[in-house]
Amino acid sequence: MCGIVGYVGRQPAAPVLVEGLTRLEYRGYDSAGLSVAGPNGQTVVRRVGRVRELEAALPRRLPGTVGIGHTRWATHGPATEANAHPHTSEDGRVAVVHNGIIDNAAALRERLEREGVTFTSDTDTEVLAHLIARSPAGDLEERVLEALDHVVGTYAVAVLDTAAPDRLVVARNGSPLILGVGDKEMFVASDVAALVRHTSSVIHLEDGELAEVTARGYRTFTRETHDTGRVPTTIEVADEDVDLGDHGHYMAKEIAEQPETVARMLRGRLDARFGTARLDGLNLTPRELRAFRRVKILGCGSAYYVGELGALLIEELARIPAHAEAASEFRYRNPIIEPDTLYVAVSQSGETADTAFAVREIKRKGGQVVGLVNVVGSTIARECDGGIYLHAGPEIAVASTKALTHMGVGFALLALLLGRVRDLSVADGQRIIAGLERLPADIAAVLEQEDAVAEVARELAGAESLFFIGRVRGFPVAREGAQKFKEVSYRHAEAYQTSELKHGPLALIEAARPTVAVIPDDELTDRNLAAAEQVMARGGPVVAVTHPGVRLGAVDARRIDVPRNETELDPIVLMVPMQLLALHAARHLGLDIDKPRNLAKSVTVE
Ligand code: HGA
């Protein structure tokens, strides 16, 4: 999704903006641009394509110390230079960068055109530049406020006006925006990744909040309050967390980090004596936890699939009916919100617009919602009543890996806690805790087989189309396996319940269409083996993602073995080879692993 950076200070702004935009590249974008205010007005440069192409196009001398920059992910109008941000007013005085969608842009454009304004882009954003430039209000802060009064929609905006060249005015409504406080310099960004090199002192703006930012500091305000008096907090993201190191790709780095990050996530959260989890951030007492009669999980894409895994874990350990639904569907269907249901919103970034909307709808109807979120201080994390931070560290690759594993662990902790306030015995709780403690080593054991998995991945990369199958707890693993594979290798990959194979898709099985079958060592192994045999009998190649104890017998499959954990936790480990299959298939095909085409990291628009 789009990224915003801004700078006001003592250094030339352009290199700071370019560096910040490079840090936001992981979010996915189609074009980039920046504007720097100098003694003779501002210089706007925009390019379709990568930030390095923008950098190459910059004039050699660009000494201004105030500027804004943007990476665009088009929603209104194609990816062209004219549509790239910043957008400027007709006299070139006001420049605007914007993330989000202005819902009433068409009506505003029509009105402005009637008043004689000539538009130079197809974007919704451009109306803002004209509205601010034409506002009858006084100084820049007031003109931005006045212009935003006409606007319906979501935005994070940063505005530069050469009539007030010592400042930026920024505003947030529904899209994240953060101020970074430096020494006689200030930064603005839509994502902390763009700030970490410069400062750890940040302010997350709230919806409806604006800020005036100069080299000397900042003032935050709203339409009603002259000064909301926000004070900075300290973020813990270190510079090296967002550096690639020796890894060829962020996806590879993030997969490799998992043993360490999972161990970190578990620290302090396991109570071995009482066989339960410590999740103070949920803000729920045992009595409140006991009162829930249902759990409803909401997430999008992979977070939804891990949510399905979470629902199974909760049903198995706590015996409470639990169900996952795509938040992107839930929000559009006037959902029934029940007071005795615990709602769980799952999102890596905490900014997923569809999930955030679902959270608001639940709260509007009086429901109780907790978050499973990675990014501390993000919108969903702040709007939920409580939650479990995933502590996976920054995830840069568009295709999520470690954050999903952490979501699986988060659900296991939640299921354990819900189980222990009901009928799960201490002994069973302790068994799950021992399993959780083994997870880092089990994941490390899967990663040790990377070369062998890569070989299988190269074979699979040759197929135009594949099936991923799994049964019960194996099905979310298959769904996520197919999702990851299609996201980064662009191969058609379809997930099916193993049990449903004979009810339709078997018709498609042939030598050119391999099947990746999840076959854990559990009470369903025989059923899964029988299905794999049916695939092979029709000439379909099979890759079994399985446990060492499973005897494939007549099934002549390639096998990938993962260590056995506790049955309920096995799916978390089984997801790891799926990540490696996708990574290595994409590597073999020479694709842009960290930034798959058409996809963006945090989907902050509808
Ligand atoms: N609507 C604007 C910005 C799009 C955006 O925020 N994408 O993530 C445009 O189309 O330029």
Boltz pocket constraint, residues with backbone or C-beta under 6 A from the ligand:
constraints:
  - pocket:
      binder: B
      contacts: [[A, 1], [A, 2], [A, 72], [A, 73], [A, 74], [A, 75], [A, 76], [A, 77], [A, 83], [A, 98], [A, 99], [A, 100], [A, 101], [A, 102], [A, 123], [A, 124], [A, 125], [A, 604], [A, 605]]
      max_distance: 6.0
